[in-house]
Amino acid sequence: MRILGLDLGSKRIGIALSDALGWTAQGLTVIHRAGRARDLARVLELVKKYEVQEIVIGLPRHLDGRLGEGAEEALDWAAELQERLHIPVHTWDERLTTLQAERVLLQADLSRRKRRQVIDKLAAGLILQAFLDNRRQTQAEKER
């Protein structure tokens, strides 16, 4: 069961994909924003190509938990994808994922230019991996 992760940015959309078992997330690609209709069409292509059965969208929040800038767009995307695809679409707290991705890339000693090319898909991977880890932990707790 593959799950697609999205990190919606103002200029780019980071995309991550889980393995078939839903255990690990890997950065897949970055979509350069070209208008909502085109962006959605590209996501729908990826869903079909990889036989995605669920989607996780990063939900911006402030550190105090309030919805952040871009949250309304994330919720709109979630509703539209749910309506079009009839598969579960989840939102996931994305607080500090871009900062965490930036730190990982700095530790890897990537140039600023190279960091810009991969940070969005790494952030999408971090969002998706946190969702997968939480799901596994919740399932394990239920089985106890």
Protein Blocks (a to p, Z undefined) as FASTA:
>chain_A
ZZddddddfkbccdddddfkomaccdfbdcddebjklmmmmmmmmmmmnopabdcddddd
dfkopacehklmmmmmmmmmmmmnopacddddfehklmmmmmmmmmnopafklmmmmmmm
mmmmmmmmmmmmmmmmmmmmmmZZ
